[in-house]
Amino acid sequence: MVERKDVEAALQARHELGPEYEPHIVDSMLDTFEKRLEERLRERRPEVTHRLDLRLPITSIALGIPVTAIALSNAPGVGGIIVAIVAWIAIAIVNIVAALAGAARWFIPRR
């Protein structure tokens, strides 16, 4: 926090040095304000360490393709298509639940 004594010191320096040094004194005070503001913002804002975890989606696709092939080869026609659709819906639900659970971790306040 910028303290009163800092402002008073700047005013005293301006008084002692004269108006020709005023731009330098103002710039110095602004630098001090900016540094302290940045420090306070850094303290309030936690570091963000988001990493996109692609293991589950990639694994789902890698397993979904053979499951689809097996479903279509073992049950030709509409039955195989229905089994493949059910398998992909299950894969999608698992991925959506995992994504929502991961997103919830970022929005639930920690104590």
C-alpha positions as CSV (number, residue, x, y, z in Angstrom):
1,M,0.0,0.0,0.0
2,V,1.2,3.5,-0.7
3,E,1.7,5.3,2.5
4,R,1.2,8.9,3.4
5,K,4.9,9.3,4.2
6,D,5.8,8.4,0.6
7,V,3.6,11.1,-0.8
8,E,4.8,13.6,1.8
9,A,8.4,12.7,0.9
10,A,7.7,13.4,-2.8
11,L,6.1,16.7,-2.0
12,Q,9.1,17.7,0.2
13,A,11.5,16.7,-2.6
14,R,9.5,18.9,-5.0
15,H,9.7,21.7,-2.6
16,E,13.4,21.3,-2.0
17,L,14.4,20.7,-5.7
18,G,12.1,23.1,-7.3
19,P,9.5,22.9,-10.1
20,E,12.1,21.9,-12.8
21,Y,12.4,18.4,-11.1
22,E,8.6,17.9,-10.8
23,P,8.3,15.6,-13.9
24,H,11.0,13.3,-12.4
25,I,9.3,13.3,-9.0
26,V,5.9,12.5,-10.5
27,D,7.4,9.7,-12.7
28,S,9.1,8.2,-9.6
29,M,5.9,8.3,-7.6
30,L,3.9,6.7,-10.5
31,D,6.5,4.0,-10.8
32,T,6.2,3.3,-7.0
33,F,2.4,3.2,-7.3
34,E,2.5,0.8,-10.2
35,K,4.9,-1.5,-8.5
36,R,2.9,-1.7,-5.4
37,L,-0.3,-2.2,-7.3
38,E,1.2,-5.0,-9.3
39,E,2.4,-6.6,-6.0
40,R,-1.1,-6.4,-4.5
41,L,-2.7,-7.8,-7.7
42,R,-0.2,-10.7,-7.7
43,E,-1.0,-11.5,-4.1
44,R,-4.8,-11.6,-4.8
45,R,-4.7,-13.5,-8.1
46,P,-3.6,-17.1,-7.8
47,E,-1.3,-18.4,-10.5
48,V,-3.2,-20.3,-13.2
49,T,-1.8,-23.7,-14.0
50,H,-4.5,-25.0,-16.3
51,R,-3.4,-27.9,-18.4
52,L,-5.6,-29.5,-20.9
53,D,-5.6,-33.2,-20.2
54,L,-6.3,-35.1,-23.4
55,R,-5.7,-38.6,-22.2
56,L,-9.3,-39.5,-21.7
57,P,-10.6,-38.1,-25.0
58,I,-7.8,-39.7,-27.0
59,T,-8.3,-43.0,-25.3
60,S,-12.0,-42.9,-25.8
61,I,-11.6,-42.4,-29.5
62,A,-8.9,-45.0,-29.7
63,L,-11.2,-47.5,-28.0
64,G,-14.4,-46.3,-29.7
65,I,-13.2,-47.0,-33.2
66,P,-12.5,-50.8,-32.6
67,V,-15.8,-51.1,-30.6
68,T,-17.6,-49.6,-33.6
69,A,-15.9,-52.0,-36.0
70,I,-16.7,-55.0,-33.8
71,A,-20.3,-53.9,-33.3
72,L,-20.8,-53.4,-37.0
73,S,-19.1,-56.7,-38.0
74,N,-20.9,-58.9,-35.4
75,A,-24.4,-57.4,-35.8
76,P,-24.8,-56.3,-39.4
77,G,-27.6,-54.0,-40.3
78,V,-29.6,-51.8,-38.0
79,G,-28.6,-53.8,-34.9
80,G,-24.9,-53.1,-35.3
81,I,-25.6,-49.4,-36.0
82,I,-27.7,-49.2,-32.8
83,V,-24.9,-50.9,-30.8
84,A,-22.3,-48.5,-32.2
85,I,-24.5,-45.5,-31.5
86,V,-25.1,-46.7,-27.9
87,A,-21.3,-47.2,-27.5
88,W,-20.5,-43.7,-28.7
89,I,-23.2,-42.1,-26.5
90,A,-21.7,-43.9,-23.5
91,I,-18.2,-42.7,-24.5
92,A,-19.6,-39.1,-24.9
93,I,-21.3,-39.3,-21.5
94,V,-18.1,-40.4,-19.8
95,N,-16.1,-37.6,-21.4
96,I,-18.7,-35.0,-20.6
97,V,-18.9,-36.1,-16.9
98,A,-15.1,-36.1,-16.7
99,A,-14.9,-32.6,-18.3
100,L,-17.5,-31.2,-16.0
101,A,-15.8,-32.7,-12.9
102,G,-12.5,-31.2,-14.1
103,A,-14.1,-27.8,-14.7
104,A,-15.8,-27.9,-11.3
105,R,-12.4,-28.1,-9.6
106,W,-11.5,-24.6,-11.0
107,F,-14.8,-23.0,-9.7
108,I,-15.2,-24.6,-6.3
109,P,-13.4,-22.3,-3.7
110,R,-10.8,-24.0,-1.7
111,R,-10.6,-23.6,2.1
